[in-house]
């Protein structure tokens, strides 16, 4: 994998879909998670994919949920709450939410409600 600063959201999105569907979750649930974190509804997600937005462009256009800082735990052996690069932290927030969804956590827990 390349740097998150040059990677496109479109290159990762199909992996998110595959990951959650393989574990019996739905694309609709994935979109609910993405919308909670970024404010992007399904159409906006598709527009980001179609535009080939890089992660910096994707998160610059997002309205990050104020509760995102409540996303904690490890992803790839790194604690997300300790990541100093804001972009890397935002990408890892998304990864963490997708992981939790795929692992069968309840939507209420995934969405920190």
N, C-alpha and C positions, 0 to 999 in steps of 0.2 A: 504494500500500500504506500502511496505517495504521501506527501504532506497534506494535512487538512486545508492548508491555505490555497492549494491548487486543485484539490479533488472536487469533483462535481457531486452535488446532491443526487443527480440522476444516476451516477455510477453506483451509488450505495442503496438507493431506494428499493430496487428490485430484490436485493438481499434481505432487506427488512421484511418485505412482503413474503418471500419464501420462508424466512425464519419463523414468522408468526403462523403462517398457514400450515407449515409442517407440524407445528405443535397444537393444531386444532383451534387456533384463534382466527379472527377474520380480518380482512383488509379494512373493513369499517371500524373495527376496534383499533387497528393501527392508525387510521386517520384521526380517530378520537384522541389518541395519545399525541400525535404530531400537532393537532390543533390546540390541545391543552398547553403544550410547551411553547409553540411558535405563533399561535393565532391564525395559522394558515388552514383554511377549510380544504375539502377535497379538491375543489377546482383550483385553488391557489397552489396546492401541492403539485398538481398536474402542470400548471403554468411554470413553476420552478423547474420541474423535470424537463418540459419542452424547451425552456430557455437555456438549458445547460448551465444553470447557476452553480457557481463554485460555493463551497461552504461559507466563505466570507460574505458573498452576495446573498446567500440564503438567509443567514442569521442577521445581516444588516437590514433586510426587509422584514424580518420577523418582529413580533411584539412578544418578547420573552416573558413567560408567566412569572409574576413576582414570587410565586411559591417554588420556583425552580431551585432555589438554594436549599430547599428541603430534600432534594435528591442527593442521597449519600450512598456510600458503599463503594466496592471495588469493581473496576472494569479493566480487563487486561492487566490485572495486578496493581493497578494504580487507584488510589482513593479519589473519587471525582471531586469531593469537597476540597481537596488539597491541590488541585491543578491550577497553576498560576496563569497560564495563557487563556484569556477569556474565550477565544474561539475554540480551542481544544476542549475546554471545559463544557461549552455548549454542545459540541458534537458528542462528547461523552455522556452528557445528560440524556441526549436523544438515544444513544446506544443503550444506556442503562434502562430507560423506560421500555424500549423494545425488548430487551432481555427479560425484564420483569413480566411483561405481557406474555412472552413466549414461555416463560416458566410457570404460567398459570396463576399468577397473583391476581387477586380480584381487581377490577377496574378502579374501585374506590381507593385501594391501597396504591396502585400504580399512579393515580392522579392526585395522590397526597391529600385526599379529602377527609 
